[in-house]
Amino acid sequence: MVNRGLKYARQMGSAWAIETVDGSSIEVGWYSSLALDSAGNPHISYLDAWNFDLKYARWTGSAWAIETVDSAGNVGEYTSLALDAVGNPHISYYDMTNFDLKYARWTGSRWAIETVDSDGIVGVHTSLALDTAGNPHISYSGNGDLKYARWTGSAWAIETVDRTGGWDTSLALDAAGKPHISYFRSNHNLKYAHWTGSTWAIETVDSASYADSFTSLALDAAGNPHISYYDVANGDLKYARRKWNTWVIGTVDSDGDVGEYTSLALDSAGKAHYNGPVNSDTQLG
């Protein structure tokens, strides 16, 4: 959100093309999540914080099509967007009115909206991924714990992964469809959990830093996890990757207070690219 409107930037050669997507209210564009379809067109989910509605915008090829997805109360924080194989959007988000985790999907003709979890205060820090069958998987914080929900094809299967804390979750599925989650716990350690096929394997990645928030997880072609995150004590962007069953941790950027709202992606060579509010694109070795 810049100047209280939702904006979108794309790289055009050596320059950035920047445009306002939605300026319909004075507080629109919070908790944005971006995905590209097979044609490279952007899709964005976000909160209209003036009306507290969940909104969705997509580029049609000639204009931005914008719609309100959910306006039932105070909804739309912590959005996470994914597109299925035919390009239909799926969004996980927080219902602050009822303290619930919600999920919306476009069926091709309408938005189907449902409550996934309503057991206490649940649904902040959501992260959504779709498996090869198009079924949604969601990591999130619930009652201070790390929780995980997946659609089985007929119902939501919900479980608590870690009771020591589960904030700022980031979820990725490996080639076999098994979930991997980065998050931080109540003592501000960076943690990582993955499903082995029979149990959750949980490990501490970084206990030396005050890894307060903003984790982003990606898996390389071999299924190894890579995590970018914010060290709030030092104001640094840090990066961890697992290599030969050992976590290799380094500081990427320490020039001022950097690293909040980190987002990580890996290129075809397995190189990591960080996007954040200070250095727009830093390639990591």
Secondary structure, DSSP 4 states (H G I P E B T S, - for coil): -BTTBEEEEEEETTEEEEEEEE-SSTTEEEEEEEEE-TT--EEEEEEETTTTEEEEEEE-SSSEEEEEEE-SSSEEEEEEEEE-TT--EEEEEEETTTTEEEEEEE-SSSEEEEEEE-SSSEEEEEEEEE-TT--EEEEEEETTEEEEEEE-SSSEEEEEEETT--EEEEEEE-TT--EEEEEE-TT--EEEEEE-SSSEEEEEEESSS---EEEEEEE-TT--EEEEEEETTTTEEEEEEEETTEEEEEEEE-SSS--TT-EEEE-TTS-EEEE-SSSS-EEE-
